[in-house]
Amino acid sequence: MLGAALEAGISFCLVVGGFFALVGSIGLVRLPDSLMRLHAPTKATTLGVGGVLAASLLYFLGSGRFVVHELLIVLFLFVTAPVSALMLARAAIRLRLSSRARLPKPEDYA
Amino acid sequence: MLGLALDFAFVALAGAFALAALRLVIGPSVPDRILALDTLYVDAVAITILLGIRHDSLAYFEAALLVALIGFVSTAAFAWYAARGELGR
C-alpha cells in the first residue's frame, strides 16, 4: 500500500530518530558533570523524538490519513525542551554544583 | 524494511530508556535526577508514537500528547522546587 520510496523515507526517519534518542541517553550517562549532562538529552533526544514523529507523519500521510497531532507534539516538545533545560540549569547554579565550566555566581544571577 | 526499521527504533529507545533509568538511580545531584526523569518522559512519547505506527492506529496520539504535557509540567515543577526549596510564588 505504501510506495517503496515513501517506505524508505519512513525507515530512514525511524533509524535516525532511534539513533539520536540512544545517543542522548548515552551522553546522559557518560558526560562528567551535571551541567554537561544537561546538554545531551535536551538536544539529541529532542531530535530523536522529532525523527520518530516525522516518520509517523509520513506513514499516516502515506496511508491517506492526515493527522495534526504529530505537528502539535513536535511543536510542544521543541518549545518546552529549552525551557526545561533553562530551569534545570538555574537549579544547578542555585545548588552550587561544581562544574568544569566557569559559572556566574548565584548572587549575580537574578 | 519498515518492520526492520521499526524494530531498530524500538530497541534503540529501550536502550535509551534503560540508560536514563540508570542515571535516575545513580545520578548524584537533584537536577541530574530531574533531567533523567524528563528524558524518560520524552522517550515514552517516542515509544507511544512507535506503537501507533506498529498497530496502525490513530488512538495513540492523544496519549502521546498527554504524556508530553504532563512531562513538561512535572519537570518545570521539580526544577522550580529544586531551585527555590518551595513551590508557589
N, CA and C atoms of all chains as a GROMACS GRO file, in nm:
protein
  597
    1MET      N    1   0.083  -0.119   0.000
    1MET     CA    2   0.000   0.000   0.000
    1MET      C    3   0.087   0.125   0.000
    2LEU      N    4   0.203   0.122   0.069
    2LEU     CA    5   0.293   0.235   0.066
    2LEU      C    6   0.392   0.217  -0.047
    3GLY      N    7   0.430   0.331  -0.114
    3GLY     CA    8   0.530   0.322  -0.217
    3GLY      C    9   0.667   0.291  -0.158
    4ALA      N   10   0.758   0.239  -0.245
    4ALA     CA   11   0.889   0.198  -0.195
    4ALA      C   12   0.969   0.318  -0.147
    5ALA      N   13   0.960   0.431  -0.221
    5ALA     CA   14   1.037   0.550  -0.181
    5ALA      C   15   0.987   0.604  -0.048
    6LEU      N   16   0.854   0.605  -0.033
    6LEU     CA   17   0.797   0.654   0.092
    6LEU      C   18   0.838   0.565   0.209
    7GLU      N   19   0.836   0.434   0.181
    7GLU     CA   20   0.874   0.341   0.287
    7GLU      C   21   1.021   0.360   0.327
    8ALA      N   22   1.106   0.386   0.225
    8ALA     CA   23   1.247   0.412   0.256
    8ALA      C   24   1.262   0.538   0.339
    9GLY      N   25   1.184   0.642   0.304
    9GLY     CA   26   1.191   0.766   0.382
    9GLY      C   27   1.148   0.746   0.525
   10ILE      N   28   1.037   0.671   0.545
   10ILE     CA   29   0.989   0.645   0.680
   10ILE      C   30   1.094   0.567   0.760
   11SER      N   31   1.155   0.467   0.693
   11SER     CA   32   1.255   0.386   0.762
   11SER      C   33   1.375   0.470   0.801
   12PHE      N   34   1.416   0.560   0.709
   12PHE     CA   35   1.529   0.649   0.740
   12PHE      C   36   1.499   0.736   0.862
   13CYS      N   37   1.378   0.796   0.864
   13CYS     CA   38   1.341   0.879   0.978
   13CYS      C   39   1.340   0.800   1.107
   14LEU      N   40   1.291   0.675   1.102
   14LEU     CA   41   1.286   0.592   1.222
   14LEU      C   42   1.426   0.561   1.273
   15VAL      N   43   1.516   0.524   1.179
   15VAL     CA   44   1.652   0.488   1.221
   15VAL      C   45   1.723   0.610   1.280
   16VAL      N   46   1.711   0.726   1.212
   16VAL     CA   47   1.774   0.847   1.265
   16VAL      C   48   1.717   0.882   1.402
   17GLY      N   49   1.584   0.874   1.416
   17GLY     CA   50   1.522   0.906   1.544
   17GLY      C   51   1.568   0.815   1.656
   18GLY      N   52   1.568   0.684   1.631
   18GLY     CA   53   1.612   0.591   1.735
   18GLY      C   54   1.759   0.612   1.771
   19PHE      N   55   1.842   0.636   1.668
   19PHE     CA   56   1.984   0.657   1.693
   19PHE      C   57   2.008   0.778   1.781
   20PHE      N   58   1.941   0.891   1.750
   20PHE     CA   59   1.968   1.012   1.828
   20PHE      C   60   1.911   1.002   1.968
   21ALA      N   61   1.798   0.933   1.985
   21ALA     CA   62   1.746   0.914   2.121
   21ALA      C   63   1.846   0.833   2.203
   22LEU      N   64   1.905   0.731   2.142
   22LEU     CA   65   2.005   0.649   2.212
   22LEU      C   66   2.128   0.732   2.245
   23VAL      N   67   2.174   0.815   2.149
   23VAL     CA   68   2.292   0.900   2.173
   23VAL      C   69   2.267   0.995   2.290
   24GLY      N   70   2.146   1.052   2.296
   24GLY     CA   71   2.115   1.141   2.407
   24GLY      C   72   2.125   1.073   2.542
   25SER      N   73   2.076   0.949   2.550
   25SER     CA   74   2.082   0.880   2.679
   25SER      C   75   2.224   0.835   2.712
   26ILE      N   76   2.302   0.797   2.610
   26ILE     CA   77   2.442   0.762   2.636
   26ILE      C   78   2.516   0.883   2.692
   27GLY      N   79   2.490   1.002   2.632
   27GLY     CA   80   2.550   1.123   2.684
   27GLY      C   81   2.507   1.152   2.826
   28LEU      N   82   2.380   1.125   2.856
   28LEU     CA   83   2.329   1.148   2.991
   28LEU      C   84   2.404   1.062   3.093
   29VAL      N   85   2.443   0.941   3.052
   29VAL     CA   86   2.515   0.855   3.147
   29VAL      C   87   2.663   0.887   3.150
   30ARG      N   88   2.724   0.922   3.034
   30ARG     CA   89   2.870   0.924   3.028
   30ARG      C   90   2.934   1.061   3.053
   31LEU      N   91   2.863   1.171   3.034
   31LEU     CA   92   2.928   1.301   3.049
   31LEU      C   93   2.963   1.328   3.196
   32PRO      N   94   3.072   1.403   3.221
   32PRO     CA   95   3.129   1.405   3.356
   32PRO      C   96   3.054   1.487   3.461
   33ASP      N   97   3.002   1.605   3.431
   33ASP     CA   98   2.935   1.677   3.541
   33ASP      C   99   2.796   1.726   3.502
   34SER      N  100   2.728   1.778   3.602
   34SER     CA  101   2.583   1.799   3.592
   34SER      C  102   2.545   1.890   3.476
   35LEU      N  103   2.618   2.002   3.462
   35LEU     CA  104   2.579   2.096   3.357
   35LEU      C  105   2.614   2.045   3.219
   36MET      N  106   2.717   1.958   3.209
   36MET     CA  107   2.744   1.896   3.079
   36MET      C  108   2.636   1.793   3.046
   37ARG      N  109   2.592   1.722   3.149
   37ARG     CA  110   2.487   1.622   3.126
   37ARG      C  111   2.358   1.686   3.079
   38LEU      N  112   2.339   1.814   3.112
   38LEU     CA  113   2.220   1.885   3.066
   38LEU      C  114   2.217   1.893   2.913
   39HIS      N  115   2.336   1.891   2.853
   39HIS     CA  116   2.348   1.914   2.710
   39HIS      C  117   2.290   1.799   2.627
   40ALA      N  118   2.324   1.676   2.664
   40ALA     CA  119   2.293   1.562   2.576
   40ALA      C  120   2.143   1.537   2.558
   41PRO      N  121   2.066   1.514   2.665
   41PRO     CA  122   1.925   1.477   2.642
   41PRO      C  123   1.840   1.589   2.586
   42THR      N  124   1.876   1.716   2.620
   42THR     CA  125   1.788   1.824   2.575
   42THR      C  126   1.802   1.848   2.425
   43LYS      N  127   1.913   1.810   2.365
   43LYS     CA  128   1.925   1.832   2.220
   43LYS      C  129   1.910   1.702   2.142
   44ALA      N  130   1.994   1.604   2.174
   44ALA     CA  131   1.992   1.481   2.093
   44ALA      C  132   1.859   1.408   2.106
   45THR      N  133   1.807   1.397   2.229
   45THR     CA  134   1.682   1.324   2.246
   45THR      C  135   1.566   1.396   2.180
   46THR      N  136   1.568   1.531   2.186
   46THR     CA  137   1.461   1.606   2.118
   46THR      C  138   1.463   1.580   1.968
   47LEU      N  139   1.585   1.579   1.911
   47LEU     CA  140   1.595   1.549   1.768
   47LEU      C  141   1.548   1.406   1.739
   48GLY      N  142   1.580   1.311   1.828
   48GLY     CA  143   1.537   1.174   1.810
   48GLY      C  144   1.386   1.162   1.806
   49VAL      N  145   1.320   1.228   1.901
   49VAL     CA  146   1.173   1.225   1.902
   49VAL      C  147   1.118   1.294   1.778
   50GLY      N  148   1.187   1.402   1.734
   50GLY     CA  149   1.144   1.469   1.612
   50GLY      C  150   1.149   1.374   1.493
   51GLY      N  151   1.256   1.291   1.484
   51GLY     CA  152   1.265   1.194   1.376
   51GLY      C  153   1.153   1.092   1.379
   52VAL      N  154   1.125   1.040   1.498
   52VAL     CA  155   1.018   0.940   1.511
   52VAL      C  156   0.884   1.002   1.472
   53LEU      N  157   0.860   1.127   1.513
   53LEU     CA  158   0.733   1.190   1.481
   53LEU      C  159   0.722   1.221   1.332
   54ALA      N  160   0.836   1.255   1.268
   54ALA     CA  161   0.834   1.277   1.123
   54ALA      C  162   0.801   1.146   1.051
   55ALA      N  163   0.856   1.034   1.100
   55ALA     CA  164   0.824   0.904   1.042
   55ALA      C  165   0.675   0.874   1.054
   56SER      N  166   0.619   0.904   1.172
   56SER     CA  167   0.476   0.880   1.194
   56SER      C  168   0.391   0.966   1.102
   57LEU      N  169   0.431   1.094   1.087
   57LEU     CA  170   0.358   1.184   0.998
   57LEU      C  171   0.358   1.131   0.855
   58LEU      N  172   0.477   1.088   0.807
   58LEU     CA  173   0.488   1.034   0.671
   58LEU      C  174   0.405   0.908   0.656
   59TYR      N  175   0.408   0.821   0.758
   59TYR     CA  176   0.336   0.694   0.750
   59TYR      C  177   0.186   0.717   0.735
   60PHE      N  178   0.132   0.803   0.823
   60PHE     CA  179  -0.014   0.822   0.818
   60PHE      C  180  -0.055   0.908   0.699
   61LEU      N  181   0.038   0.996   0.652
   61LEU     CA  182   0.011   1.070   0.529
   61LEU      C  183   0.007   0.973   0.411
   62GLY      N  184   0.101   0.877   0.410
   62GLY     CA  185   0.108   0.780   0.301
   62GLY      C  186  -0.011   0.688   0.296
   63SER      N  187  -0.070   0.658   0.412
   63SER     CA  188  -0.187   0.571   0.412
   63SER      C  189  -0.315   0.652   0.410
   64GLY      N  190  -0.304   0.781   0.372
   64GLY     CA  191  -0.424   0.858   0.342
   64GLY      C  192  -0.496   0.920   0.459
   65ARG      N  193  -0.432   0.919   0.579
   65ARG     CA  194  -0.496   0.984   0.693
   65ARG      C  195  -0.405   1.095   0.741
   66PHE      N  196  -0.449   1.218   0.726
   66PHE     CA  197  -0.367   1.329   0.774
   66PHE      C  198  -0.409   1.363   0.916
   67VAL      N  199  -0.311   1.361   1.008
   67VAL     CA  200  -0.342   1.398   1.146
   67VAL      C  201  -0.249   1.509   1.190
   68VAL      N  202  -0.305   1.608   1.260
   68VAL     CA  203  -0.225   1.722   1.302
   68VAL      C  204  -0.160   1.697   1.437
   69HIS      N  205  -0.194   1.586   1.503
   69HIS     CA  206  -0.141   1.562   1.638
   69HIS      C  207   0.011   1.559   1.642
   70GLU      N  208   0.073   1.496   1.539
   70GLU     CA  209   0.219   1.489   1.539
   70GLU      C  210   0.279   1.628   1.538
   71LEU      N  211   0.223   1.714   1.452
   71LEU     CA  212   0.276   1.851   1.446
   71LEU      C  213   0.262   1.921   1.580
   72LEU      N  214   0.147   1.897   1.646
   72LEU     CA  215   0.126   1.957   1.778
   72LEU      C  216   0.231   1.908   1.877
   73ILE      N  217   0.256   1.774   1.877
   73ILE     CA  218   0.351   1.717   1.972
   73ILE      C  219   0.491   1.770   1.944
   74VAL      N  220   0.530   1.775   1.813
   74VAL     CA  221   0.663   1.826   1.777
   74VAL      C  222   0.678   1.970   1.822
   75LEU      N  223   0.577   2.051   1.793
   75LEU     CA  224   0.582   2.192   1.832
   75LEU      C  225   0.597   2.204   1.983
   76PHE      N  226   0.516   2.128   2.056
   76PHE     CA  227   0.518   2.135   2.202
   76PHE      C  228   0.654   2.094   2.257
   77LEU      N  229   0.708   1.981   2.206
   77LEU     CA  230   0.837   1.933   2.258
   77LEU      C  231   0.949   2.031   2.224
   78PHE      N  232   0.947   2.086   2.102
   78PHE     CA  233   1.055   2.176   2.063
   78PHE      C  234   1.049   2.308   2.137
   79VAL      N  235   0.929   2.347   2.181
   79VAL     CA  236   0.919   2.470   2.259
   79VAL      C  237   0.957   2.445   2.404
   80THR      N  238   0.915   2.331   2.460
   80THR     CA  239   0.935   2.310   2.604
   80THR      C  240   1.073   2.258   2.640
   81ALA      N  241   1.144   2.192   2.547
   81ALA     CA  242   1.276   2.136   2.583
   81ALA      C  243   1.375   2.245   2.627
   82PRO      N  244   1.389   2.358   2.554
   82PRO     CA  245   1.480   2.461   2.602
   82PRO      C  246   1.436   2.524   2.733
   83VAL      N  247   1.303   2.534   2.753
   83VAL     CA  248   1.254   2.594   2.877
   83VAL      C  249   1.291   2.508   2.997
   84SER      N  250   1.269   2.376   2.985
   84SER     CA  251   1.304   2.291   3.099
   84SER      C  252   1.455   2.285   3.118
   85ALA      N  253   1.532   2.292   3.008
   85ALA     CA  254   1.678   2.295   3.022
   85ALA      C  255   1.722   2.420   3.096
   86LEU      N  256   1.660   2.533   3.063
   86LEU     CA  257   1.693   2.658   3.133
   86LEU      C  258   1.662   2.648   3.282
   87MET      N  259   1.544   2.590   3.314
   87MET     CA  260   1.506   2.581   3.456
   87MET      C  261   1.600   2.489   3.531
   88LEU      N  262   1.643   2.379   3.465
   88LEU     CA  263   1.734   2.286   3.532
   88LEU      C  264   1.871   2.349   3.551
   89ALA      N  265   1.917   2.427   3.450
   89ALA     CA  266   2.047   2.494   3.465
   89ALA      C  267   2.043   2.594   3.580
   90ARG      N  268   1.929   2.665   3.591
   90ARG     CA  269   1.916   2.760   3.700
   90ARG      C  270   1.917   2.689   3.836
   91ALA      N  271   1.849   2.574   3.843
   91ALA     CA  272   1.850   2.497   3.967
   91ALA      C  273   1.992   2.451   4.000
   92ALA      N  274   2.068   2.408   3.896
   92ALA     CA  275   2.205   2.360   3.920
   92ALA      C  276   2.293   2.474   3.970
   93ILE      N  277   2.274   2.597   3.916
   93ILE     CA  278   2.353   2.711   3.963
   93ILE      C  279   2.316   2.747   4.106
   94ARG      N  280   2.186   2.746   4.136
   94ARG     CA  281   2.142   2.776   4.271
   94ARG      C  282   2.198   2.679   4.373
   95LEU      N  283   2.206   2.550   4.333
   95LEU     CA  284   2.256   2.449   4.426
   95LEU      C  285   2.407   2.446   4.431
   96ARG      N  286   2.474   2.536   4.352
   96ARG     CA  287   2.620   2.547   4.351
   96ARG      C  288   2.686   2.413   4.321
   97LEU      N  289   2.635   2.342   4.221
   97LEU     CA  290   2.700   2.219   4.179
   97LEU      C  291   2.832   2.253   4.112
   98SER      N  292   2.936   2.176   4.140
   98SER     CA  293   3.066   2.206   4.081
   98SER      C  294   3.064   2.166   3.934
   99SER      N  295   3.137   2.244   3.855
   99SER     CA  296   3.145   2.217   3.712
   99SER      C  297   3.280   2.261   3.662
  100ARG      N  298   3.325   2.201   3.553
  100ARG     CA  299   3.449   2.246   3.492
  100ARG      C  300   3.432   2.382   3.427
  101ALA      N  301   3.309   2.411   3.384
  101ALA     CA  302   3.284   2.540   3.320
  101ALA      C  303   3.286   2.650   3.425
  102ARG      N  304   3.327   2.772   3.382
  102ARG     CA  305   3.321   2.885   3.474
  102ARG      C  306   3.179   2.939   3.474
  103LEU      N  307   3.121   2.947   3.593
  103LEU     CA  308   2.981   2.984   3.603
  103LEU      C  309   2.966   3.119   3.672
  104PRO      N  310   2.859   3.192   3.641
  104PRO     CA  311   2.830   3.310   3.720
  104PRO      C  312   2.789   3.268   3.861
  105LYS      N  313   2.817   3.355   3.958
  105LYS     CA  314   2.774   3.326   4.096
  105LYS      C  315   2.623   3.345   4.106
  106PRO      N  316   2.558   3.270   4.195
  106PRO     CA  317   2.413   3.285   4.208
  106PRO      C  318   2.372   3.426   4.247
  107GLU      N  319   2.461   3.500   4.316
  107GLU     CA  320   2.425   3.637   4.357
  107GLU      C  321   2.412   3.731   4.237
  108ASP      N  322   2.497   3.707   4.132
  108ASP     CA  323   2.490   3.794   4.015
  108ASP      C  324   2.374   3.758   3.924
  109TYR      N  325   2.304   3.655   3.959
  109TYR     CA  326   2.213   3.591   3.866
  109TYR      C  327   2.074   3.602   3.925
  110ALA      N  328   1.987   3.674   3.858
  110ALA     CA  329   1.856   3.702   3.918
  110ALA      C  330   1.773   3.577   3.942
  111MET      N  331   1.125  -0.379   0.512
  111MET     CA  332   1.220  -0.275   0.551
  111MET      C  333   1.162  -0.188   0.662
  112LEU      N  334   1.034  -0.155   0.648
  112LEU     CA  335   0.971  -0.072   0.751
  112LEU      C  336   0.968  -0.147   0.884
  113GLY      N  337   0.938  -0.278   0.879
  113GLY     CA  338   0.934  -0.355   1.002
  113GLY      C  339   1.070  -0.360   1.070
  114LEU      N  340   1.174  -0.374   0.988
  114LEU     CA  341   1.311  -0.380   1.042
  114LEU      C  342   1.348  -0.247   1.108
  115ALA      N  343   1.318  -0.135   1.038
  115ALA     CA  344   1.349  -0.003   1.094
  115ALA      C  345   1.271   0.020   1.223
  116LEU      N  346   1.146  -0.028   1.225
  116LEU     CA  347   1.063  -0.013   1.344
  116LEU      C  348   1.123  -0.091   1.460
  117ASP      N  349   1.172  -0.214   1.430
  117ASP     CA  350   1.237  -0.294   1.534
  117ASP      C  351   1.360  -0.223   1.587
  118PHE      N  352   1.441  -0.166   1.494
  118PHE     CA  353   1.561  -0.095   1.537
  118PHE      C  354   1.525   0.021   1.630
  119ALA      N  355   1.421   0.097   1.589
  119ALA     CA  356   1.383   0.213   1.670
  119ALA      C  357   1.335   0.169   1.808
  120PHE      N  358   1.259   0.058   1.813
  120PHE     CA  359   1.213   0.008   1.945
  120PHE      C  360   1.331  -0.029   2.033
  121VAL      N  361   1.430  -0.102   1.974
  121VAL     CA  362   1.545  -0.146   2.054
  121VAL      C  363   1.626  -0.026   2.102
  122ALA      N  364   1.648   0.073   2.009
  122ALA     CA  365   1.726   0.191   2.046
  122ALA      C  366   1.657   0.268   2.157
  123LEU      N  367   1.524   0.281   2.149
  123LEU     CA  368   1.454   0.357   2.252
  123LEU      C  369   1.450   0.282   2.384
  124ALA      N  370   1.445   0.146   2.376
  124ALA     CA  371   1.452   0.069   2.500
  124ALA      C  372   1.587   0.088   2.568
  125GLY      N  373   1.695   0.091   2.485
  125GLY     CA  374   1.828   0.119   2.541
  125GLY      C  375   1.835   0.257   2.603
  126ALA      N  376   1.777   0.356   2.533
  126ALA     CA  377   1.775   0.493   2.585
  126ALA      C  378   1.701   0.499   2.718
  127PHE      N  379   1.589   0.428   2.725
  127PHE     CA  380   1.510   0.420   2.847
  127PHE      C  381   1.593   0.363   2.962
  128ALA      N  382   1.665   0.252   2.932
  128ALA     CA  383   1.742   0.186   3.038
  128ALA      C  384   1.854   0.277   3.088
  129LEU      N  385   1.922   0.348   2.995
  129LEU     CA  386   2.032   0.435   3.037
  129LEU      C  387   1.980   0.553   3.118
  130ALA      N  388   1.866   0.610   3.076
  130ALA     CA  389   1.809   0.722   3.152
  130ALA      C  390   1.765   0.675   3.291
  131ALA      N  391   1.711   0.552   3.299
  131ALA     CA  392   1.672   0.499   3.430
  131ALA      C  393   1.794   0.477   3.518
  132LEU      N  394   1.905   0.436   3.457
  132LEU     CA  395   2.030   0.421   3.532
  132LEU      C  396   2.072   0.555   3.591
  133ARG      N  397   2.065   0.662   3.510
  133ARG     CA  398   2.102   0.794   3.560
  133ARG      C  399   2.005   0.840   3.668
  134LEU      N  400   1.879   0.802   3.655
  134LEU     CA  401   1.780   0.838   3.758
  134LEU      C  402   1.815   0.773   3.891
  135VAL      N  403   1.870   0.649   3.886
  135VAL     CA  404   1.902   0.578   4.010
  135VAL      C  405   2.033   0.630   4.068
  136ILE      N  406   2.138   0.644   3.985
  136ILE     CA  407   2.269   0.677   4.041
  136ILE      C  408   2.293   0.827   4.052
  137GLY      N  409   2.223   0.906   3.967
  137GLY     CA  410   2.255   1.047   3.946
  137GLY      C  411   2.282   1.121   4.074
  138PRO      N  412   2.405   1.175   4.094
  138PRO     CA  413   2.441   1.223   4.227
  138PRO      C  414   2.359   1.342   4.275
  139SER      N  415   2.321   1.434   4.186
  139SER     CA  416   2.252   1.553   4.236
  139SER      C  417   2.106   1.554   4.192
  140VAL      N  418   2.030   1.646   4.253
  140VAL     CA  419   1.888   1.652   4.223
  140VAL      C  420   1.860   1.690   4.077
  141PRO      N  421   1.927   1.794   4.019
  141PRO     CA  422   1.900   1.824   3.877
  141PRO      C  423   1.928   1.709   3.783
  142ASP      N  424   2.029   1.623   3.816
  142ASP     CA  425   2.053   1.505   3.734
  142ASP      C  426   1.932   1.413   3.730
  143ARG      N  427   1.874   1.394   3.848
  143ARG     CA  428   1.758   1.303   3.855
  143ARG      C  429   1.639   1.363   3.781
  144ILE      N  430   1.619   1.494   3.795
  144ILE     CA  431   1.507   1.558   3.726
  144ILE      C  432   1.526   1.546   3.575
  145LEU      N  433   1.651   1.567   3.530
  145LEU     CA  434   1.680   1.558   3.387
  145LEU      C  435   1.657   1.416   3.336
  146ALA      N  436   1.696   1.316   3.416
  146ALA     CA  437   1.674   1.177   3.376
  146ALA      C  438   1.525   1.148   3.363
  147LEU      N  439   1.446   1.202   3.458
  147LEU     CA  440   1.300   1.182   3.452
  147LEU      C  441   1.241   1.247   3.328
  148ASP      N  442   1.291   1.368   3.295
  148ASP     CA  443   1.244   1.437   3.174
  148ASP      C  444   1.277   1.356   3.049
  149THR      N  445   1.399   1.300   3.046
  149THR     CA  446   1.437   1.216   2.932
  149THR      C  447   1.347   1.093   2.922
  150LEU      N  448   1.312   1.035   3.037
  150LEU     CA  449   1.222   0.920   3.035
  150LEU      C  450   1.086   0.958   2.976
  151TYR      N  451   1.036   1.077   3.013
  151TYR     CA  452   0.907   1.122   2.958
  151TYR      C  453   0.914   1.136   2.805
  152VAL      N  454   1.024   1.199   2.757
  152VAL     CA  455   1.036   1.222   2.612
  152VAL      C  456   1.047   1.089   2.538
  153ASP      N  457   1.125   0.995   2.596
  153ASP     CA  458   1.136   0.863   2.534
  153ASP      C  459   1.001   0.790   2.535
  154ALA      N  460   0.924   0.811   2.641
  154ALA     CA  461   0.792   0.747   2.647
  154ALA      C  462   0.702   0.800   2.536
  155VAL      N  463   0.712   0.931   2.507
  155VAL     CA  464   0.636   0.987   2.394
  155VAL      C  465   0.674   0.916   2.264
  156ALA      N  466   0.807   0.900   2.243
  156ALA     CA  467   0.854   0.838   2.119
  156ALA      C  468   0.806   0.693   2.109
  157ILE      N  469   0.810   0.618   2.220
  157ILE     CA  470   0.767   0.478   2.216
  157ILE      C  471   0.617   0.468   2.189
  158THR      N  472   0.540   0.562   2.247
  158THR     CA  473   0.396   0.562   2.221
  158THR      C  474   0.368   0.584   2.072
  159ILE      N  475   0.443   0.677   2.009
  159ILE     CA  476   0.425   0.703   1.866
  159ILE      C  477   0.463   0.579   1.785
  160LEU      N  478   0.572   0.512   1.826
  160LEU     CA  479   0.613   0.391   1.754
  160LEU      C  480   0.506   0.282   1.763
  161LEU      N  481   0.443   0.270   1.881
  161LEU     CA  482   0.334   0.173   1.895
  161LEU      C  483   0.219   0.208   1.803
  162GLY      N  484   0.193   0.340   1.787
  162GLY     CA  485   0.089   0.383   1.694
  162GLY      C  486   0.118   0.340   1.552
  163ILE      N  487   0.246   0.350   1.510
  163ILE     CA  488   0.281   0.306   1.374
  163ILE      C  489   0.265   0.154   1.362
  164ARG      N  490   0.317   0.082   1.462
  164ARG     CA  491   0.315  -0.063   1.454
  164ARG      C  492   0.173  -0.119   1.450
  165HIS      N  493   0.084  -0.062   1.533
  165HIS     CA  494  -0.054  -0.112   1.535
  165HIS      C  495  -0.143  -0.041   1.434
  166ASP      N  496  -0.083   0.051   1.355
  166ASP     CA  497  -0.157   0.122   1.250
  166ASP      C  498  -0.283   0.186   1.306
  167SER      N  499  -0.266   0.257   1.418
  167SER     CA  500  -0.382   0.310   1.487
  167SER      C  501  -0.362   0.456   1.522
  168LEU      N  502  -0.468   0.534   1.515
  168LEU     CA  503  -0.461   0.676   1.547
  168LEU      C  504  -0.485   0.704   1.694
  169ALA      N  505  -0.516   0.598   1.771
  169ALA     CA  506  -0.558   0.619   1.909
  169ALA      C  507  -0.444   0.658   2.001
  170TYR      N  508  -0.318   0.643   1.952
  170TYR     CA  509  -0.205   0.666   2.042
  170TYR      C  510  -0.165   0.813   2.053
  171PHE      N  511  -0.213   0.897   1.960
  171PHE     CA  512  -0.164   1.034   1.957
  171PHE      C  513  -0.207   1.115   2.078
  172GLU      N  514  -0.332   1.096   2.120
  172GLU     CA  515  -0.378   1.169   2.238
  172GLU      C  516  -0.295   1.131   2.360
  173ALA      N  517  -0.265   1.001   2.371
  173ALA     CA  518  -0.184   0.955   2.484
  173ALA      C  519  -0.046   1.020   2.480
  174ALA      N  520   0.015   1.026   2.359
  174ALA     CA  521   0.148   1.084   2.347
  174ALA      C  522   0.145   1.232   2.383
  175LEU      N  523   0.041   1.302   2.337
  175LEU     CA  524   0.028   1.444   2.367
  175LEU      C  525   0.016   1.467   2.518
  176LEU      N  526  -0.065   1.382   2.583
  176LEU     CA  527  -0.083   1.396   2.728
  176LEU      C  528   0.046   1.368   2.802
  177VAL      N  529   0.121   1.263   2.758
  177VAL     CA  530   0.247   1.232   2.825
  177VAL      C  531   0.344   1.348   2.811
  178ALA      N  532   0.350   1.409   2.690
  178ALA     CA  533   0.440   1.523   2.669
  178ALA      C  534   0.402   1.639   2.760
  179LEU      N  535   0.271   1.664   2.772
  179LEU     CA  536   0.223   1.775   2.855
  179LEU      C  537   0.257   1.754   3.002
  180ILE      N  538   0.224   1.633   3.052
  180ILE     CA  539   0.249   1.604   3.194
  180ILE      C  540   0.398   1.605   3.222
  181GLY      N  541   0.478   1.556   3.124
  181GLY     CA  542   0.622   1.556   3.141
  181GLY      C  543   0.678   1.695   3.159
  182PHE      N  544   0.633   1.789   3.074
  182PHE     CA  545   0.685   1.925   3.087
  182PHE      C  546   0.643   1.988   3.219
  183VAL      N  547   0.516   1.970   3.256
  183VAL     CA  548   0.469   2.034   3.379
  183VAL      C  549   0.542   1.978   3.500
  184SER      N  550   0.563   1.846   3.504
  184SER     CA  551   0.630   1.789   3.620
  184SER      C  552   0.777   1.830   3.624
  185THR      N  553   0.843   1.836   3.506
  185THR     CA  554   0.982   1.881   3.505
  185THR      C  555   0.994   2.025   3.554
  186ALA      N  556   0.902   2.111   3.506
  186ALA     CA  557   0.905   2.250   3.549
  186ALA      C  558   0.883   2.262   3.699
  187ALA      N  559   0.788   2.183   3.752
  187ALA     CA  560   0.760   2.191   3.895
  187ALA      C  561   0.879   2.141   3.977
  188PHE      N  562   0.938   2.030   3.936
  188PHE     CA  563   1.053   1.976   4.008
  188PHE      C  564   1.170   2.073   4.005
  189ALA      N  565   1.196   2.134   3.887
  189ALA     CA  566   1.310   2.224   3.874
  189ALA      C  567   1.288   2.349   3.959
  190TRP      N  568   1.165   2.397   3.958
  190TRP     CA  569   1.130   2.513   4.040
  190TRP      C  570   1.154   2.481   4.188
  191TYR      N  571   1.108   2.363   4.229
  191TYR     CA  572   1.123   2.323   4.369
  191TYR      C  573   1.271   2.306   4.404
  192ALA      N  574   1.351   2.248   4.312
  192ALA     CA  575   1.493   2.229   4.340
  192ALA      C  576   1.566   2.362   4.352
  193ALA      N  577   1.523   2.463   4.273
  193ALA     CA  578   1.591   2.591   4.276
  193ALA      C  579   1.551   2.674   4.397
  194ARG      N  580   1.424   2.670   4.436
  194ARG     CA  581   1.377   2.761   4.539
  194ARG      C  582   1.354   2.696   4.674
  195GLY      N  583   1.336   2.564   4.676
  195GLY     CA  584   1.309   2.497   4.802
  195GLY      C  585   1.164   2.506   4.846
  196GLU      N  586   1.079   2.569   4.764
  196GLU     CA  587   0.936   2.569   4.796
  196GLU      C  588   0.860   2.591   4.665
  197LEU      N  589   0.736   2.552   4.664
  197LEU     CA  590   0.653   2.577   4.548
  197LEU      C  591   0.571   2.702   4.573
  198GLY      N  592   0.516   2.760   4.466
  198GLY     CA  593   0.437   2.880   4.482
  198GLY      C  594   0.525   3.003   4.476
  199ARG      N  595   0.466   3.118   4.460
  199ARG     CA  596   0.534   3.247   4.444
  199ARG      C  597   0.608   3.257   4.312
   0.00000   0.00000   0.00000
